[in-house]
């Protein structure tokens, strides 16, 4: 039996249905008067050959502290990609841009990062198997469709994977505050891996040591660091700018 996941929220469900209607097993909409977006979703599903079930509010009550907006869908879980998929990507692409996340654990951060990675043209996001959040309903909702479009690759050892890709010619630049060189002083073109640290403590020591260079985001205010999804967005768009000059 194919593994299923539940996604919720209008934007996430709309995106999934539009991109992969064949992977939707069940669509549920809260019974009652529909607003314009809910009706649009039902119409979109019908046009794609999907039947929307209208269910009682209590069937949504298990989604505590979740903004489900009265819609949820049971969909086929995305197959997990691994190291072999990563090697295949780097062999196929010219000047790939990979994003490595060193134990990011907040699903809202991962969802926001995937959304930005999709927009900035990242070829793959790489996360370690342990001590990291993976794809779940919250990640899908925040990612607004990017959880389906971005290559998310789970590896058993992040540092070992980085070193393997360095042997293939990829440069690794880690984001860290303890350097005077900023992202604007680094060459972010070519075959590149950008390495972001976990919430709070940043890059782990071994991850940091595996990087070819460290770079910082210049800051002039009172706060000591930025949220990892914000820092990732700033860094990815500097890479985007440089790679399209």
Helices and strands as residue ranges (DSSP letters): E 4-8, H 10-19, G 21-23, E 24-30, H 36-47, E 52-55, G 57-59, E 71-76, H 83-92, E 97-101, H 107-120, E 124-128, H 137-143, H 146-149, E 152-155, H 158-167, E 171-175, G 183-185, E 192-196, H 205-210, E 213-215, H 228-243
